């Protein structure tokens, strides 16, 4: 059974990004508004190949990460 936490901080860790609350806020401020309505989160130009693949698979497989990936997508669209 997977008992890992699946929140934004853990997602940023998984993606190899700085994951403190201020780091996440900075990331959202820096990249927010760059996604068009027709663009999927994994298609954003600021991900490397492995990050994009992880995000796409999380949503496609409706994995434990899917909800937090959707949350990040929403945050980056505002």
PyMOL Python script that loads the backbone (N, CA, C, O; Angstrom):
from pymol import cmd

cmd.read_pdbstr("""\
ATOM      1  N   UNK A   1       0.839  -1.169   0.000  1.00  0.00           N
ATOM      2  CA  UNK A   1       0.000   0.000   0.000  1.00  0.00           C
ATOM      3  C   UNK A   1       0.891   1.242   0.000  1.00  0.00           C
ATOM      4  O   UNK A   1       1.865   1.324   0.748  1.00  0.00           O
ATOM      5  N   UNK A   2       0.538   2.205  -0.854  1.00  0.00           N
ATOM      6  CA  UNK A   2       1.285   3.460  -0.949  1.00  0.00           C
ATOM      7  C   UNK A   2       0.789   4.421   0.119  1.00  0.00           C
ATOM      8  O   UNK A   2      -0.375   4.819   0.112  1.00  0.00           O
ATOM      9  N   UNK A   3       1.673   4.793   1.036  1.00  0.00           N
ATOM     10  CA  UNK A   3       1.296   5.726   2.099  1.00  0.00           C
ATOM     11  C   UNK A   3       1.976   7.077   1.913  1.00  0.00           C
ATOM     12  O   UNK A   3       1.950   7.916   2.813  1.00  0.00           O
ATOM     13  N   UNK A   4       2.573   7.287   0.768  1.00  0.00           N
ATOM     14  CA  UNK A   4       3.268   8.545   0.497  1.00  0.00           C
ATOM     15  C   UNK A   4       2.266   9.689   0.390  1.00  0.00           C
ATOM     16  O   UNK A   4       1.120   9.502  -0.016  1.00  0.00           O
ATOM     17  N   UNK A   5       2.724  10.863   0.762  1.00  0.00           N
ATOM     18  CA  UNK A   5       1.910  12.060   0.635  1.00  0.00           C
ATOM     19  C   UNK A   5       1.952  12.539  -0.807  1.00  0.00           C
ATOM     20  O   UNK A   5       3.017  12.605  -1.422  1.00  0.00           O
ATOM     21  N   UNK A   6       0.797  12.868  -1.332  1.00  0.00           N
ATOM     22  CA  UNK A   6       0.705  13.373  -2.694  1.00  0.00           C
ATOM     23  C   UNK A   6       0.138  14.789  -2.640  1.00  0.00           C
ATOM     24  O   UNK A   6      -1.050  15.011  -2.879  1.00  0.00           O
ATOM     25  N   UNK A   7       1.019  15.742  -2.320  1.00  0.00           N
ATOM     26  CA  UNK A   7       0.644  17.148  -2.300  1.00  0.00           C
ATOM     27  C   UNK A   7       1.599  17.910  -3.212  1.00  0.00           C
ATOM     28  O   UNK A   7       2.492  17.319  -3.819  1.00  0.00           O
ATOM     29  N   UNK A   8       1.407  19.223  -3.307  1.00  0.00           N
ATOM     30  CA  UNK A   8       2.262  20.007  -4.207  1.00  0.00           C
ATOM     31  C   UNK A   8       3.731  19.908  -3.841  1.00  0.00           C
ATOM     32  O   UNK A   8       4.583  19.807  -4.723  1.00  0.00           O
ATOM     33  N   UNK A   9       4.038  19.934  -2.555  1.00  0.00           N
ATOM     34  CA  UNK A   9       5.436  19.847  -2.135  1.00  0.00           C
ATOM     35  C   UNK A   9       6.051  18.528  -2.592  1.00  0.00           C
ATOM     36  O   UNK A   9       7.170  18.503  -3.104  1.00  0.00           O
ATOM     37  N   UNK A  10       5.316  17.435  -2.407  1.00  0.00           N
ATOM     38  CA  UNK A  10       5.811  16.123  -2.818  1.00  0.00           C
ATOM     39  C   UNK A  10       5.913  16.023  -4.340  1.00  0.00           C
ATOM     40  O   UNK A  10       6.839  15.402  -4.862  1.00  0.00           O
ATOM     41  N   UNK A  11       4.964  16.633  -5.052  1.00  0.00           N
ATOM     42  CA  UNK A  11       5.026  16.625  -6.517  1.00  0.00           C
ATOM     43  C   UNK A  11       6.271  17.356  -7.008  1.00  0.00           C
ATOM     44  O   UNK A  11       6.961  16.874  -7.906  1.00  0.00           O
ATOM     45  N   UNK A  12       6.557  18.510  -6.426  1.00  0.00           N
ATOM     46  CA  UNK A  12       7.756  19.246  -6.828  1.00  0.00           C
ATOM     47  C   UNK A  12       9.014  18.441  -6.518  1.00  0.00           C
ATOM     48  O   UNK A  12       9.963  18.452  -7.301  1.00  0.00           O
ATOM     49  N   UNK A  13       9.030  17.744  -5.386  1.00  0.00           N
ATOM     50  CA  UNK A  13      10.144  16.832  -5.085  1.00  0.00           C
ATOM     51  C   UNK A  13      10.274  15.781  -6.182  1.00  0.00           C
ATOM     52  O   UNK A  13      11.365  15.533  -6.694  1.00  0.00           O
ATOM     53  N   UNK A  14       9.150  15.171  -6.534  1.00  0.00           N
ATOM     54  CA  UNK A  14       9.131  14.114  -7.548  1.00  0.00           C
ATOM     55  C   UNK A  14       9.657  14.630  -8.891  1.00  0.00           C
ATOM     56  O   UNK A  14      10.302  13.896  -9.640  1.00  0.00           O
ATOM     57  N   UNK A  15       9.374  15.890  -9.178  1.00  0.00           N
ATOM     58  CA  UNK A  15       9.816  16.494 -10.438  1.00  0.00           C
ATOM     59  C   UNK A  15      11.249  17.009 -10.377  1.00  0.00           C
ATOM     60  O   UNK A  15      11.784  17.493 -11.374  1.00  0.00           O
ATOM     61  N   UNK A  16      11.867  16.902  -9.201  1.00  0.00           N
ATOM     62  CA  UNK A  16      13.246  17.358  -9.048  1.00  0.00           C
ATOM     63  C   UNK A  16      13.365  18.867  -8.916  1.00  0.00           C
ATOM     64  O   UNK A  16      14.406  19.444  -9.231  1.00  0.00           O
ATOM     65  N   UNK A  17      12.301  19.502  -8.451  1.00  0.00           N
ATOM     66  CA  UNK A  17      12.280  20.953  -8.297  1.00  0.00           C
ATOM     67  C   UNK A  17      12.327  21.329  -6.822  1.00  0.00           C
ATOM     68  O   UNK A  17      11.986  20.521  -5.959  1.00  0.00           O
ATOM     69  N   UNK A  18      12.748  22.554  -6.537  1.00  0.00           N
ATOM     70  CA  UNK A  18      12.708  23.060  -5.165  1.00  0.00           C
ATOM     71  C   UNK A  18      11.258  23.004  -4.686  1.00  0.00           C
ATOM     72  O   UNK A  18      10.347  23.392  -5.417  1.00  0.00           O
ATOM     73  N   UNK A  19      11.043  22.522  -3.462  1.00  0.00           N
ATOM     74  CA  UNK A  19       9.684  22.168  -3.065  1.00  0.00           C
ATOM     75  C   UNK A  19       9.167  22.843  -1.799  1.00  0.00           C
ATOM     76  O   UNK A  19       8.139  22.432  -1.262  1.00  0.00           O
ATOM     77  N   UNK A  20       9.857  23.865  -1.317  1.00  0.00           N
ATOM     78  CA  UNK A  20       9.307  24.579  -0.164  1.00  0.00           C
ATOM     79  C   UNK A  20       8.116  25.414  -0.642  1.00  0.00           C
ATOM     80  O   UNK A  20       7.985  25.687  -1.835  1.00  0.00           O
ATOM     81  N   UNK A  21       7.261  25.813   0.278  1.00  0.00           N
ATOM     82  CA  UNK A  21       6.112  26.634  -0.104  1.00  0.00           C
ATOM     83  C   UNK A  21       6.538  27.904  -0.848  1.00  0.00           C
ATOM     84  O   UNK A  21       5.946  28.220  -1.880  1.00  0.00           O
ATOM     85  N   UNK A  22       7.548  28.645  -0.361  1.00  0.00           N
ATOM     86  CA  UNK A  22       7.979  29.832  -1.115  1.00  0.00           C
ATOM     87  C   UNK A  22       8.524  29.491  -2.509  1.00  0.00           C
ATOM     88  O   UNK A  22       8.312  30.250  -3.455  1.00  0.00           O
ATOM     89  N   UNK A  23       9.222  28.360  -2.644  1.00  0.00           N
ATOM     90  CA  UNK A  23       9.728  27.937  -3.958  1.00  0.00           C
ATOM     91  C   UNK A  23       8.577  27.655  -4.916  1.00  0.00           C
ATOM     92  O   UNK A  23       8.632  28.035  -6.086  1.00  0.00           O
ATOM     93  N   UNK A  24       7.547  26.996  -4.428  1.00  0.00           N
ATOM     94  CA  UNK A  24       6.388  26.676  -5.263  1.00  0.00           C
ATOM     95  C   UNK A  24       5.669  27.959  -5.666  1.00  0.00           C
ATOM     96  O   UNK A  24       5.271  28.112  -6.821  1.00  0.00           O
ATOM     97  N   UNK A  25       5.501  28.876  -4.726  1.00  0.00           N
ATOM     98  CA  UNK A  25       4.874  30.162  -5.040  1.00  0.00           C
ATOM     99  C   UNK A  25       5.674  30.909  -6.105  1.00  0.00           C
ATOM    100  O   UNK A  25       5.097  31.490  -7.024  1.00  0.00           O
ATOM    101  N   UNK A  26       6.995  30.893  -5.984  1.00  0.00           N
ATOM    102  CA  UNK A  26       7.851  31.543  -6.987  1.00  0.00           C
ATOM    103  C   UNK A  26       7.683  30.893  -8.360  1.00  0.00           C
ATOM    104  O   UNK A  26       7.595  31.587  -9.373  1.00  0.00           O
ATOM    105  N   UNK A  27       7.639  29.556  -8.389  1.00  0.00           N
ATOM    106  CA  UNK A  27       7.476  28.828  -9.644  1.00  0.00           C
ATOM    107  C   UNK A  27       6.152  29.216 -10.301  1.00  0.00           C
ATOM    108  O   UNK A  27       6.107  29.493 -11.500  1.00  0.00           O
ATOM    109  N   UNK A  28       5.083  29.234  -9.517  1.00  0.00           N
ATOM    110  CA  UNK A  28       3.763  29.576 -10.055  1.00  0.00           C
ATOM    111  C   UNK A  28       3.750  31.025 -10.538  1.00  0.00           C
ATOM    112  O   UNK A  28       3.169  31.328 -11.581  1.00  0.00           O
ATOM    113  N   UNK A  29       4.381  31.911  -9.792  1.00  0.00           N
ATOM    114  CA  UNK A  29       4.453  33.315 -10.208  1.00  0.00           C
ATOM    115  C   UNK A  29       5.245  33.447 -11.514  1.00  0.00           C
ATOM    116  O   UNK A  29       4.859  34.202 -12.406  1.00  0.00           O
ATOM    117  N   UNK A  30       6.344  32.715 -11.619  1.00  0.00           N
ATOM    118  CA  UNK A  30       7.200  32.788 -12.805  1.00  0.00           C
ATOM    119  C   UNK A  30       6.527  32.198 -14.043  1.00  0.00           C
ATOM    120  O   UNK A  30       6.652  32.747 -15.137  1.00  0.00           O
ATOM    121  N   UNK A  31       5.817  31.086 -13.876  1.00  0.00           N
ATOM    122  CA  UNK A  31       5.276  30.360 -15.027  1.00  0.00           C
ATOM    123  C   UNK A  31       3.767  30.496 -15.188  1.00  0.00           C
ATOM    124  O   UNK A  31       3.210  30.046 -16.189  1.00  0.00           O
ATOM    125  N   UNK A  32       3.101  31.109 -14.218  1.00  0.00           N
ATOM    126  CA  UNK A  32       1.652  31.261 -14.290  1.00  0.00           C
ATOM    127  C   UNK A  32       1.227  32.039 -15.521  1.00  0.00           C
ATOM    128  O   UNK A  32       1.884  32.999 -15.923  1.00  0.00           O
ATOM    129  N   UNK A  33       0.137  31.622 -16.107  1.00  0.00           N
ATOM    130  CA  UNK A  33      -0.383  32.293 -17.285  1.00  0.00           C
ATOM    131  C   UNK A  33       0.253  31.868 -18.594  1.00  0.00           C
ATOM    132  O   UNK A  33      -0.113  32.388 -19.649  1.00  0.00           O
ATOM    133  N   UNK A  34       1.197  30.935 -18.555  1.00  0.00           N
ATOM    134  CA  UNK A  34       1.860  30.512 -19.794  1.00  0.00           C
ATOM    135  C   UNK A  34       1.116  29.382 -20.505  1.00  0.00           C
ATOM    136  O   UNK A  34       1.424  29.066 -21.654  1.00  0.00           O
ATOM    137  N   UNK A  35       0.145  28.776 -19.833  1.00  0.00           N
ATOM    138  CA  UNK A  35      -0.606  27.683 -20.440  1.00  0.00           C
ATOM    139  C   UNK A  35      -1.845  28.229 -21.137  1.00  0.00           C
ATOM    140  O   UNK A  35      -2.606  28.992 -20.541  1.00  0.00           O
ATOM    141  N   UNK A  36      -2.052  27.851 -22.372  1.00  0.00           N
ATOM    142  CA  UNK A  36      -3.277  28.217 -23.071  1.00  0.00           C
ATOM    143  C   UNK A  36      -4.378  27.247 -22.661  1.00  0.00           C
ATOM    144  O   UNK A  36      -4.108  26.199 -22.076  1.00  0.00           O
ATOM    145  N   UNK A  37      -5.617  27.605 -22.973  1.00  0.00           N
ATOM    146  CA  UNK A  37      -6.740  26.740 -22.616  1.00  0.00           C
ATOM    147  C   UNK A  37      -6.649  25.373 -23.281  1.00  0.00           C
ATOM    148  O   UNK A  37      -7.115  24.379 -22.724  1.00  0.00           O
ATOM    149  N   UNK A  38      -6.058  25.317 -24.457  1.00  0.00           N
ATOM    150  CA  UNK A  38      -5.979  24.047 -25.187  1.00  0.00           C
ATOM    151  C   UNK A  38      -4.716  23.246 -24.856  1.00  0.00           C
ATOM    152  O   UNK A  38      -4.545  22.133 -25.354  1.00  0.00           O
ATOM    153  N   UNK A  39      -3.841  23.793 -24.031  1.00  0.00           N
ATOM    154  CA  UNK A  39      -2.563  23.146 -23.718  1.00  0.00           C
ATOM    155  C   UNK A  39      -2.681  22.291 -22.454  1.00  0.00           C
ATOM    156  O   UNK A  39      -3.211  22.738 -21.436  1.00  0.00           O
ATOM    157  N   UNK A  40      -2.186  21.072 -22.533  1.00  0.00           N
ATOM    158  CA  UNK A  40      -2.097  20.216 -21.351  1.00  0.00           C
ATOM    159  C   UNK A  40      -0.875  20.629 -20.543  1.00  0.00           C
ATOM    160  O   UNK A  40       0.098  21.147 -21.093  1.00  0.00           O
ATOM    161  N   UNK A  41      -0.930  20.400 -19.249  1.00  0.00           N
ATOM    162  CA  UNK A  41       0.166  20.809 -18.373  1.00  0.00           C
ATOM    163  C   UNK A  41       1.505  20.260 -18.848  1.00  0.00           C
ATOM    164  O   UNK A  41       2.503  20.980 -18.852  1.00  0.00           O
ATOM    165  N   UNK A  42       1.535  18.995 -19.248  1.00  0.00           N
ATOM    166  CA  UNK A  42       2.809  18.388 -19.649  1.00  0.00           C
ATOM    167  C   UNK A  42       3.377  18.997 -20.932  1.00  0.00           C
ATOM    168  O   UNK A  42       4.544  18.772 -21.252  1.00  0.00           O
ATOM    169  N   UNK A  43       2.577  19.760 -21.668  1.00  0.00           N
ATOM    170  CA  UNK A  43       3.036  20.392 -22.905  1.00  0.00           C
ATOM    171  C   UNK A  43       3.703  21.745 -22.673  1.00  0.00           C
ATOM    172  O   UNK A  43       4.228  22.343 -23.612  1.00  0.00           O
ATOM    173  N   UNK A  44       3.689  22.229 -21.444  1.00  0.00           N
ATOM    174  CA  UNK A  44       4.285  23.535 -21.151  1.00  0.00           C
ATOM    175  C   UNK A  44       5.776  23.508 -21.481  1.00  0.00           C
ATOM    176  O   UNK A  44       6.441  22.494 -21.270  1.00  0.00           O
ATOM    177  N   UNK A  45       6.298  24.607 -21.993  1.00  0.00           N
ATOM    178  CA  UNK A  45       7.685  24.626 -22.453  1.00  0.00           C
ATOM    179  C   UNK A  45       8.732  24.596 -21.343  1.00  0.00           C
ATOM    180  O   UNK A  45       9.917  24.424 -21.627  1.00  0.00           O
ATOM    181  N   UNK A  46       8.328  24.757 -20.108  1.00  0.00           N
ATOM    182  CA  UNK A  46       9.307  24.830 -19.021  1.00  0.00           C
ATOM    183  C   UNK A  46       9.634  23.485 -18.389  1.00  0.00           C
ATOM    184  O   UNK A  46      10.460  23.432 -17.478  1.00  0.00           O
ATOM    185  N   UNK A  47       9.016  22.395 -18.841  1.00  0.00           N
ATOM    186  CA  UNK A  47       9.343  21.062 -18.312  1.00  0.00           C
ATOM    187  C   UNK A  47      10.441  20.431 -19.149  1.00  0.00           C
ATOM    188  O   UNK A  47      10.523  20.658 -20.357  1.00  0.00           O
ATOM    189  N   UNK A  48      11.287  19.633 -18.497  1.00  0.00           N
ATOM    190  CA  UNK A  48      12.204  18.818 -19.286  1.00  0.00           C
ATOM    191  C   UNK A  48      11.455  17.550 -19.710  1.00  0.00           C
ATOM    192  O   UNK A  48      10.307  17.340 -19.320  1.00  0.00           O
ATOM    193  N   UNK A  49      12.096  16.732 -20.489  1.00  0.00           N
ATOM    194  CA  UNK A  49      11.425  15.552 -21.059  1.00  0.00           C
ATOM    195  C   UNK A  49      10.892  14.602 -19.987  1.00  0.00           C
ATOM    196  O   UNK A  49       9.759  14.132 -20.094  1.00  0.00           O
ATOM    197  N   UNK A  50      11.676  14.315 -18.972  1.00  0.00           N
ATOM    198  CA  UNK A  50      11.231  13.363 -17.947  1.00  0.00           C
ATOM    199  C   UNK A  50      10.113  13.952 -17.087  1.00  0.00           C
ATOM    200  O   UNK A  50       9.207  13.226 -16.677  1.00  0.00           O
ATOM    201  N   UNK A  51      10.162  15.240 -16.811  1.00  0.00           N
ATOM    202  CA  UNK A  51       9.087  15.883 -16.052  1.00  0.00           C
ATOM    203  C   UNK A  51       7.782  15.839 -16.846  1.00  0.00           C
ATOM    204  O   UNK A  51       6.728  15.511 -16.301  1.00  0.00           O
ATOM    205  N   UNK A  52       7.856  16.166 -18.118  1.00  0.00           N
ATOM    206  CA  UNK A  52       6.670  16.154 -18.974  1.00  0.00           C
ATOM    207  C   UNK A  52       6.079  14.751 -19.064  1.00  0.00           C
ATOM    208  O   UNK A  52       4.860  14.584 -19.011  1.00  0.00           O
ATOM    209  N   UNK A  53       6.933  13.749 -19.200  1.00  0.00           N
ATOM    210  CA  UNK A  53       6.464  12.367 -19.275  1.00  0.00           C
ATOM    211  C   UNK A  53       5.771  11.958 -17.976  1.00  0.00           C
ATOM    212  O   UNK A  53       4.709  11.337 -18.010  1.00  0.00           O
ATOM    213  N   UNK A  54       6.363  12.303 -16.833  1.00  0.00           N
ATOM    214  CA  UNK A  54       5.760  11.968 -15.545  1.00  0.00           C
ATOM    215  C   UNK A  54       4.376  12.607 -15.412  1.00  0.00           C
ATOM    216  O   UNK A  54       3.421  11.943 -15.008  1.00  0.00           O
ATOM    217  N   UNK A  55       4.267  13.890 -15.749  1.00  0.00           N
ATOM    218  CA  UNK A  55       2.988  14.592 -15.630  1.00  0.00           C
ATOM    219  C   UNK A  55       1.935  13.990 -16.558  1.00  0.00           C
ATOM    220  O   UNK A  55       0.784  13.816 -16.156  1.00  0.00           O
ATOM    221  N   UNK A  56       2.316  13.675 -17.783  1.00  0.00           N
ATOM    222  CA  UNK A  56       1.376  13.081 -18.736  1.00  0.00           C
ATOM    223  C   UNK A  56       0.906  11.715 -18.258  1.00  0.00           C
ATOM    224  O   UNK A  56      -0.285  11.409 -18.324  1.00  0.00           O
ATOM    225  N   UNK A  57       1.829  10.896 -17.779  1.00  0.00           N
ATOM    226  CA  UNK A  57       1.470   9.560 -17.307  1.00  0.00           C
ATOM    227  C   UNK A  57       0.601   9.622 -16.062  1.00  0.00           C
ATOM    228  O   UNK A  57      -0.310   8.808 -15.910  1.00  0.00           O
ATOM    229  N   UNK A  58       0.859  10.562 -15.175  1.00  0.00           N
ATOM    230  CA  UNK A  58       0.066  10.686 -13.953  1.00  0.00           C
ATOM    231  C   UNK A  58      -1.397  10.935 -14.285  1.00  0.00           C
ATOM    232  O   UNK A  58      -2.288  10.360 -13.659  1.00  0.00           O
ATOM    233  N   UNK A  59      -1.643  11.784 -15.259  1.00  0.00           N
ATOM    234  CA  UNK A  59      -3.018  12.092 -15.646  1.00  0.00           C
ATOM    235  C   UNK A  59      -3.611  10.954 -16.469  1.00  0.00           C
ATOM    236  O   UNK A  59      -4.743  10.537 -16.224  1.00  0.00           O
ATOM    237  N   UNK A  60      -2.860  10.449 -17.438  1.00  0.00           N
ATOM    238  CA  UNK A  60      -3.361   9.394 -18.320  1.00  0.00           C
ATOM    239  C   UNK A  60      -3.730   8.138 -17.533  1.00  0.00           C
ATOM    240  O   UNK A  60      -4.747   7.503 -17.812  1.00  0.00           O
ATOM    241  N   UNK A  61      -2.909   7.785 -16.556  1.00  0.00           N
ATOM    242  CA  UNK A  61      -3.147   6.571 -15.779  1.00  0.00           C
ATOM    243  C   UNK A  61      -4.023   6.826 -14.562  1.00  0.00           C
ATOM    244  O   UNK A  61      -4.291   5.907 -13.788  1.00  0.00           O
ATOM    245  N   UNK A  62      -4.477   8.077 -14.383  1.00  0.00           N
ATOM    246  CA  UNK A  62      -5.265   8.467 -13.219  1.00  0.00           C
ATOM    247  C   UNK A  62      -4.598   7.963 -11.942  1.00  0.00           C
ATOM    248  O   UNK A  62      -5.248   7.421 -11.048  1.00  0.00           O
ATOM    249  N   UNK A  63      -3.291   8.159 -11.886  1.00  0.00           N
ATOM    250  CA  UNK A  63      -2.479   7.712 -10.756  1.00  0.00           C
ATOM    251  C   UNK A  63      -2.770   8.563  -9.524  1.00  0.00           C
ATOM    252  O   UNK A  63      -3.521   9.536  -9.582  1.00  0.00           O
ATOM    253  N   UNK A  64      -2.150   8.168  -8.399  1.00  0.00           N
ATOM    254  CA  UNK A  64      -2.333   8.915  -7.160  1.00  0.00           C
ATOM    255  C   UNK A  64      -1.951  10.379  -7.333  1.00  0.00           C
ATOM    256  O   UNK A  64      -2.449  11.243  -6.610  1.00  0.00           O
ATOM    257  N   UNK A  65      -1.081  10.656  -8.277  1.00  0.00           N
ATOM    258  CA  UNK A  65      -0.621  12.025  -8.513  1.00  0.00           C
ATOM    259  C   UNK A  65      -1.609  12.849  -9.326  1.00  0.00           C
ATOM    260  O   UNK A  65      -1.468  14.070  -9.380  1.00  0.00           O
ATOM    261  N   UNK A  66      -2.594  12.242  -9.955  1.00  0.00           N
ATOM    262  CA  UNK A  66      -3.461  12.948 -10.904  1.00  0.00           C
ATOM    263  C   UNK A  66      -4.139  14.166 -10.287  1.00  0.00           C
ATOM    264  O   UNK A  66      -4.195  15.221 -10.920  1.00  0.00           O
ATOM    265  N   UNK A  67      -4.647  14.047  -9.087  1.00  0.00           N
ATOM    266  CA  UNK A  67      -5.366  15.161  -8.464  1.00  0.00           C
ATOM    267  C   UNK A  67      -4.448  16.357  -8.220  1.00  0.00           C
ATOM    268  O   UNK A  67      -4.820  17.497  -8.501  1.00  0.00           O
ATOM    269  N   UNK A  68      -3.256  16.099  -7.700  1.00  0.00           N
ATOM    270  CA  UNK A  68      -2.339  17.209  -7.430  1.00  0.00           C
ATOM    271  C   UNK A  68      -1.779  17.788  -8.732  1.00  0.00           C
ATOM    272  O   UNK A  68      -1.501  18.986  -8.796  1.00  0.00           O
ATOM    273  N   UNK A  69      -1.609  16.971  -9.757  1.00  0.00           N
ATOM    274  CA  UNK A  69      -1.191  17.477 -11.070  1.00  0.00           C
ATOM    275  C   UNK A  69      -2.276  18.399 -11.629  1.00  0.00           C
ATOM    276  O   UNK A  69      -1.969  19.453 -12.185  1.00  0.00           O
ATOM    277  N   UNK A  70      -3.534  18.006 -11.483  1.00  0.00           N
ATOM    278  CA  UNK A  70      -4.639  18.865 -11.920  1.00  0.00           C
ATOM    279  C   UNK A  70      -4.655  20.178 -11.140  1.00  0.00           C
ATOM    280  O   UNK A  70      -4.929  21.235 -11.708  1.00  0.00           O
ATOM    281  N   UNK A  71      -4.363  20.113  -9.852  1.00  0.00           N
ATOM    282  CA  UNK A  71      -4.312  21.328  -9.030  1.00  0.00           C
ATOM    283  C   UNK A  71      -3.215  22.267  -9.515  1.00  0.00           C
ATOM    284  O   UNK A  71      -3.428  23.475  -9.618  1.00  0.00           O
ATOM    285  N   UNK A  72      -2.042  21.714  -9.812  1.00  0.00           N
ATOM    286  CA  UNK A  72      -0.948  22.534 -10.321  1.00  0.00           C
ATOM    287  C   UNK A  72      -1.332  23.162 -11.658  1.00  0.00           C
ATOM    288  O   UNK A  72      -1.040  24.332 -11.904  1.00  0.00           O
ATOM    289  N   UNK A  73      -1.973  22.401 -12.504  1.00  0.00           N
ATOM    290  CA  UNK A  73      -2.415  22.924 -13.793  1.00  0.00           C
ATOM    291  C   UNK A  73      -3.340  24.122 -13.591  1.00  0.00           C
ATOM    292  O   UNK A  73      -3.195  25.143 -14.263  1.00  0.00           O
ATOM    293  N   UNK A  74      -4.282  23.998 -12.675  1.00  0.00           N
ATOM    294  CA  UNK A  74      -5.213  25.101 -12.398  1.00  0.00           C
ATOM    295  C   UNK A  74      -4.472  26.322 -11.856  1.00  0.00           C
ATOM    296  O   UNK A  74      -4.766  27.450 -12.251  1.00  0.00           O
ATOM    297  N   UNK A  75      -3.528  26.108 -10.967  1.00  0.00           N
ATOM    298  CA  UNK A  75      -2.767  27.222 -10.395  1.00  0.00           C
ATOM    299  C   UNK A  75      -1.968  27.967 -11.464  1.00  0.00           C
ATOM    300  O   UNK A  75      -1.823  29.187 -11.396  1.00  0.00           O
ATOM    301  N   UNK A  76      -1.457  27.242 -12.434  1.00  0.00           N
ATOM    302  CA  UNK A  76      -0.648  27.860 -13.484  1.00  0.00           C
ATOM    303  C   UNK A  76      -1.493  28.556 -14.550  1.00  0.00           C
ATOM    304  O   UNK A  76      -0.956  29.281 -15.387  1.00  0.00           O
ATOM    305  N   UNK A  77      -2.780  28.347 -14.527  1.00  0.00           N
ATOM    306  CA  UNK A  77      -3.667  28.977 -15.516  1.00  0.00           C
ATOM    307  C   UNK A  77      -4.240  30.299 -15.019  1.00  0.00           C
ATOM    308  O   UNK A  77      -4.918  30.990 -15.779  1.00  0.00           O
ATOM    309  N   UNK A  78      -3.993  30.661 -13.799  1.00  0.00           N
ATOM    310  CA  UNK A  78      -4.541  31.917 -13.246  1.00  0.00           C
ATOM    311  C   UNK A  78      -3.533  33.025 -13.282  1.00  0.00           C
ATOM    312  O   UNK A  78      -3.829  34.142 -12.858  1.00  0.00           O
TER     313      UNK A  78
END
""", "prot")
cmd.dss("prot")
cmd.show_as("cartoon", "prot")
cmd.util.cbc("prot")
cmd.orient("prot")
